[in-house]
Amino acid sequence: MLAIRVLHLVRRLIVDEEQGSVLFDLVWDGLSALAGPEVTQDNIASFEVLLVLRILHELGYVQGDSAYTQHLSPPYHFSSEHISLFAPTHRRALIEINRALEASHL
């Protein structure tokens, strides 16, 4: 279900002609991590926020906040360690995601 939500969001956000191997790799790596042992019931909410925040950042919808900016630079990793390091900024990042989506009228 999470994979479907992420792909639906990407489909709504990108322009038909837009191409980006970084975005493709980001989505691919994120969905691959979702299928692996890195994402658990305990960290899936933080994983989803991290993945969506990175997608929005790559598309230019979020600039980054000092609290989580270190998680917004390639290469993107989705190890359980990276997700755990991001977890404390989950709530702040979620506020930014909602702001960005509201501003984009999606």
C-alpha positions as CSV (number, residue, x, y, z in Angstrom):
1,M,0.0,0.0,0.0
2,L,2.9,2.4,0.8
3,A,4.5,1.7,-2.6
4,I,1.2,2.6,-4.3
5,R,0.9,5.9,-2.4
6,V,4.5,6.9,-3.2
7,L,4.1,6.0,-6.9
8,H,0.8,7.9,-7.1
9,L,2.4,11.0,-5.5
10,V,5.3,10.9,-8.0
11,R,2.9,10.6,-10.9
12,R,1.0,13.7,-9.7
13,L,4.2,15.7,-9.1
14,I,6.3,15.2,-12.2
15,V,5.7,16.8,-15.6
16,D,5.2,14.3,-18.5
17,E,8.5,15.3,-20.2
18,E,10.5,15.5,-17.0
19,Q,13.3,13.0,-16.8
20,G,15.6,12.4,-13.9
21,S,17.8,9.4,-13.2
22,V,18.3,10.7,-9.6
23,L,14.6,10.7,-9.0
24,F,14.2,7.2,-10.6
25,D,17.1,5.9,-8.5
26,L,15.6,7.4,-5.4
27,V,12.2,5.8,-5.9
28,W,13.7,2.5,-6.9
29,D,16.0,2.4,-3.9
30,G,13.2,3.4,-1.6
31,L,10.8,0.7,-2.9
32,S,13.6,-1.8,-2.9
33,A,14.3,-1.0,0.8
34,L,10.6,-1.4,1.5
35,A,10.8,-5.0,0.3
36,G,13.9,-5.7,2.3
37,P,14.7,-6.1,6.0
38,E,15.6,-2.4,6.5
39,V,12.0,-1.3,6.9
40,T,10.1,-2.7,9.8
41,Q,6.8,-2.1,11.5
42,D,8.7,0.1,14.0
43,N,10.3,2.4,11.4
44,I,7.9,2.3,8.5
45,A,6.3,5.7,9.3
46,S,9.7,7.4,9.4
47,F,10.7,5.6,6.2
48,E,7.7,6.9,4.4
49,V,8.3,10.5,5.5
50,L,12.0,10.2,4.6
51,L,11.2,8.8,1.1
52,V,8.5,11.4,0.4
53,L,10.6,14.3,1.7
54,R,13.5,13.2,-0.5
55,I,11.2,13.0,-3.6
56,L,9.8,16.4,-2.9
57,H,13.3,17.8,-2.4
58,E,14.5,16.3,-5.7
59,L,11.5,17.9,-7.5
60,G,12.2,21.3,-5.9
61,Y,9.1,21.4,-3.6
62,V,11.2,21.5,-0.3
63,Q,14.4,23.2,0.3
64,G,15.4,21.5,3.6
65,D,15.6,22.5,7.2
66,S,18.7,22.4,9.3
67,A,17.1,19.6,11.3
68,Y,17.0,17.2,8.4
69,T,19.0,18.7,5.6
70,Q,21.8,16.0,6.0
71,H,19.2,13.4,4.8
72,L,18.5,15.3,1.5
73,S,21.7,14.8,-0.4
74,P,22.5,11.9,-2.7
75,P,23.5,9.2,-2.4
76,Y,20.3,8.3,-0.7
77,H,20.5,5.4,1.8
78,F,17.6,3.6,3.3
79,S,19.4,1.4,5.8
80,S,17.7,0.9,9.2
81,E,20.5,3.1,10.6
82,H,19.7,6.0,8.3
83,I,16.0,5.7,9.1
84,S,16.7,5.7,12.8
85,L,18.9,8.8,12.5
86,F,16.1,10.5,10.6
87,A,13.3,9.5,13.1
88,P,13.8,12.4,15.5
89,T,13.0,14.8,12.7
90,H,10.0,12.9,11.5
91,R,7.4,15.3,12.8
92,R,9.1,18.4,11.6
93,A,9.7,16.9,8.1
94,L,6.0,15.9,8.0
95,I,5.0,19.5,8.6
96,E,7.2,20.5,5.7
97,I,5.8,17.8,3.4
98,N,2.2,18.9,4.1
99,R,3.2,22.6,3.5
100,A,4.8,21.7,0.2
101,L,1.8,19.6,-1.0
102,E,-0.6,22.3,0.1
103,A,1.4,25.0,-1.7
104,S,1.5,22.9,-4.9
105,H,-2.3,22.5,-4.8
106,L,-2.1,18.7,-5.1
